[in-house]
Amino acid sequence: MAEIKLNPVKKNMEISLRIFNDDFEKALKSSHLGIHDLNHPKNLGETENAINQYINQHFYVEIGGKKQNIKLIGFEVEGDACWNYFELTVEKSPSAKIHIHNDILSEAYSDEVNLVRFIQDQNTQSTKLENNKWDFYPEL
């Protein structure tokens, strides 16, 4: 599940990604990013680097056709899931088209379904991405 909040006051997008631990650990391993125990990471820096690399390969935001640089803030394990927190700077409230791509875990599971929620002010838009249709274009 991905939640993207456009925050015009902070001039950023706050991104929260919830991924089940066992699935995420499998995806990190199959992507040749190492074996990581998200509940008890041996080396926090290496685990964060692997998370950042994997997410940047499978999740991105474009504004006006330009891919944005998302920055890992951190992650935390809650039960059987890993919450990953990212942000990106938005110079001004975008009036250009926003494109969200999310194919997380699709390489590991052919029947993967990714939920995406985009929040701007009091407006929330949600969609389900699946079957090689991994792109969402929220309306501003």
N, C-alpha and C positions, 0 to 999 in steps of 0.2 A: 504494500500500500504506500502510495506517495501522496504527500500533502505539500502543496506549494502555496505559500502566502506572500502576496505582493504587499509590501509595507512601504507606502510612499513617504511616511515620516522618517524612517531610517534609511530610505532610498536603497532598499534591498529586497531580495526574495529569500524567504526562509523556507528551507526544504527539509522535510522529515521523511525518511524512508524506513519502513518496517519490513524486515525480512526474517523469516524463520531461520534460527541458528543452524540447524542441520542442513537445510537447503543452501544457505549462504556459505557454510564451510565447504560443502561439496563443490559449489560454483568457484570458490577461490582456488581450490585444489585443481579442478579441471581446467582452469584458466592459467595454470602454471604460475600462480602467485603464492605458492607454498601451502603448507598445512598449518591451519590456525584453529586454535581452540578459543572461540569467542568468549566463553565463560571464564577462562583462565589463560589469557594471553601470556606467553613466555616473554615476548618482547613487544611492549605496547607500540613503540614506534614502527616496527616492522608490520604489525597487524594493521595499524592505521594507514600505512603506506599501501598495503595490499587492498584494503577497503577502498581507498581513494582511487587507485588504479582501476579496480573492477567497476566501480560506479561510473567513473568517467568514460569507460568503454561502453557502458550499457544505458546510461541515463544522461540526457543533456537538455538544455533549454536554449532556444534561439529567439532573439528579439530582432525583428526586422530583417530576418535572414542571416543574422550574425550569431554564431555559436558563442555562448557566454561561458566564462570561466567560473566553475563552481568550486568552492573551497570547503574542505572538510573541517567542521568545527569539533566533532568528536562523535563517539558512539557509546551506547550503553545497552547492557543486556537486561531484558525484563522478561522473566519467565523463559519461554521457549523462543523468544524473538529478540532480534537485535535492532535497536533504533539507531539510525545513522542521521546525523545532523549536518547540513550543508547550508551555505549561503552564497549569494552572488550579489554584486553591487549593480544597482539600476540607477543610472545618472538622473533620469527624470521618469515620471510616470509614463510608461510606454503607451504610445498610441499606435505603434506599429504592431503587426501580427506577431503573436507569441506562438511558438511551436515547442511542444514538450515531447521528447522521445524517451520511452521507457520499455526496454526489452530485457530487464533484469530477470535472470534465471531462465530465459527462453532457450538458451543453448543447452541447458541441463534437462529441461522438461518441455516436451513438444506440446503439452496441453496447458502450459503456463497461462495464467490470467493475472494481469496487473491492474489494480485499481488506482486511479489518479483523481485527486481532488485539488482544484485550483480555487483559491480564495482571494478576492479583491474587495476591499471594503466590506459591505454586507452581502455581497454576491458570491455564491458558491456554485461551482460547476464541477460535475463529476462524470467520469466515464470509465468504461472497462476496456482494456486493451488486450487483444488476444489474436491468435491465428495469423501471425505475421503482419498484423495491423497494430503497430506499436507507436503511432503518432497521434497527438491530441493538439487541437488548435482552439484554446478557449477564446471566447468572445469577450472583448473589453468593453 
